[in-house]
Amino acid sequence: MADKYVSREEIITESKHWTVPEAKDQSFEVTIYGGGGSGSIETFNGNISGAGGGSGYVTTATLTLEAGEDIEIIIADGGEGAS
């Protein structure tokens, strides 16, 4: 009997439905990255000033999923940049 363990990386950059593949133990390590906030720039009394945006976010979790399960992945639009 063939070993069903597969190690692979899948990078998802747009919203989609993802079907859980069959795996040896159905455990999947998932890492999610969120973008940082936009910086700002403004002029006050002829002086230009600004500030950097907030940092991004990263989290990792191990999930147990059922083979064939349909997972909806939503990638949201980023925030509006400074002008």
Stockholm file with secondary structure:
# STOCKHOLM 1.0

chainA/1-83         MADKYVSREEIITESKHWTVPEAKDQSFEVTIYGGGGSGSIETFNGNISGAGGGSGYVTTATLTLEAGEDIEIIIADGGEGAS
#=GR chainA/1-83 SS CCCCCCCCCCCCCSCEEEECCCCSSCEEEEEEEECCCCCEEEEETTEEEEECCCCCEEEEEEEECCTTCEEEECCCCCCCCCC
#=GC SS_cons        CCCCCCCCCCCCCSCEEEECCCCSSCEEEEEEEECCCCCEEEEETTEEEEECCCCCEEEEEEEECCTTCEEEECCCCCCCCCC
//
